[in-house]
Amino acid sequence: MADHAMGSVEVVHSGGCHCQRVRWRVEAPPSVVAWICNCSDCSMRGNTHFVVPAAKFRLDPGAEESLTTYTFGTHTAKHTFCKVCGITSFYTPRSNPDGVAVTVACVDPGTLAHVEYRRADGRNWEEFFARSNISQFSKTVAE
């Protein structure tokens, strides 16, 4: 089993932003690996996230109307946030452009059984990416 798969059983986690205009569902194990990133954006927002394959993430109907996106640097990461309350409940990370980074604190209570926290060195991104396995977190186990 891959290092990022903390369990073979997946559950549906629901979550969203503070004002509830952006709501979503994501299929992921009840135990996840979350990344505490120190890049300029994540450190200012205090974002801690777990990564899933994009196919496992679904926005609820109407949520897209309340979203806007910020990019910088390479413009690979798409920092999506609610236009009304400003919360980034998910985004497309540079490390996993084929996946979705879900903000742990934005998951509704009751489905996350365990969160393993790991440090992501976003200030030294190229070196961190080369020595980490973070890119595997947006892959399905069969890939």
C-alpha positions in Angstrom: 0.0 0.0 0.0 1.2 3.5 -0.8 2.6 5.6 2.0 -0.1 8.2 1.5 -3.0 5.7 1.8 -3.5 5.6 5.6 -6.4 3.2 5.1 -8.0 1.4 2.2 -11.6 2.3 3.2 -12.7 5.7 2.0 -15.5 7.8 3.5 -17.3 10.9 2.2 -16.1 14.0 4.0 -18.2 17.2 3.6 -17.0 20.7 4.2 -16.8 24.2 3.0 -16.2 27.8 3.8 -17.3 29.9 6.8 -20.4 31.5 5.2 -21.4 28.1 3.7 -21.8 29.4 0.2 -18.9 27.1 -0.9 -19.7 23.5 0.0 -18.1 20.3 -1.2 -17.7 16.5 -0.7 -14.5 14.5 -0.9 -13.8 10.8 -0.9 -10.8 10.1 1.3 -9.8 7.7 4.1 -10.9 8.6 7.7 -7.2 9.0 8.5 -5.2 11.4 6.3 -1.8 13.0 6.0 -2.0 16.8 6.2 0.7 19.2 5.1 1.7 22.2 7.1 3.3 24.4 4.5 5.5 27.4 5.1 5.3 28.9 1.6 4.4 32.6 1.5 0.7 32.0 0.8 0.0 29.0 3.2 2.0 30.5 6.1 0.0 33.8 5.9 -3.3 31.9 5.7 -2.4 29.3 8.2 -3.5 26.6 5.8 -3.0 22.9 6.6 -4.3 20.6 3.9 -4.6 17.0 2.7 -4.4 16.1 -0.9 -6.8 13.9 -2.9 -7.1 13.0 -6.6 -9.3 15.6 -8.4 -11.8 12.9 -9.3 -12.6 12.3 -5.6 -13.6 15.9 -5.1 -17.0 17.4 -6.0 -18.3 20.9 -5.5 -22.0 21.2 -4.4 -24.3 22.8 -7.0 -24.1 26.6 -6.9 -20.8 26.7 -5.0 -18.8 27.8 -8.1 -20.7 31.1 -8.2 -19.0 32.1 -4.9 -15.5 31.2 -5.8 -12.6 33.2 -7.0 -8.9 32.3 -7.6 -5.6 33.8 -6.8 -2.3 32.7 -8.5 1.3 33.9 -8.3 4.8 32.7 -9.2 4.5 29.8 -11.6 0.7 30.1 -11.6 0.4 26.3 -11.3 -1.3 26.5 -7.9 -4.8 27.8 -8.0 -5.6 29.3 -4.6 -9.4 29.2 -4.7 -11.4 31.0 -2.0 -14.9 32.2 -1.3 -15.6 35.7 -2.6 -17.9 36.4 0.4 -16.0 35.2 3.5 -12.5 34.8 2.0 -11.9 31.2 3.3 -9.8 28.8 1.3 -11.5 25.5 2.0 -9.7 23.8 -0.9 -7.4 24.7 -3.8 -5.2 23.1 -6.5 -1.7 22.8 -5.2 1.5 23.3 -7.2 2.8 19.9 -5.9 -0.3 18.1 -7.2 -1.9 20.0 -10.1 -3.9 16.8 -10.8 -5.4 16.9 -7.3 -7.2 19.0 -4.8 -5.8 20.2 -1.4 -8.5 20.2 1.2 -8.2 22.4 4.2 -8.4 20.2 7.3 -10.1 22.9 9.4 -12.9 23.2 6.8 -14.0 19.5 7.0 -17.2 19.1 8.9 -16.8 17.3 12.2 -17.4 13.6 12.4 -15.6 11.8 9.6 -11.9 12.5 10.2 -10.7 9.9 12.7 -7.0 10.8 12.6 -4.8 13.4 11.0 -1.0 12.9 10.7 0.7 16.3 10.3 3.8 16.6 8.1 5.9 19.7 7.2 6.1 20.9 3.7 9.0 23.3 3.0 7.3 25.6 0.5 9.9 28.3 0.9 12.4 25.8 -0.6 9.8 24.2 -2.9 12.0 22.6 -5.5 14.3 20.9 -3.0 11.3 19.8 -0.9 9.4 18.4 -3.9 12.4 16.5 -5.1 12.9 14.7 -1.8 9.3 14.2 -0.8 6.5 11.9 -1.9 3.8 14.6 -1.9 3.1 14.2 -5.7 1.8 10.7 -5.0 -1.0 12.0 -2.8 -3.1 12.9 -5.8 -2.8 9.5 -7.4 -5.2 6.7 -6.8 -3.8 3.5 -5.3 -4.1 1.7 -8.6 -2.0 4.3 -10.5 
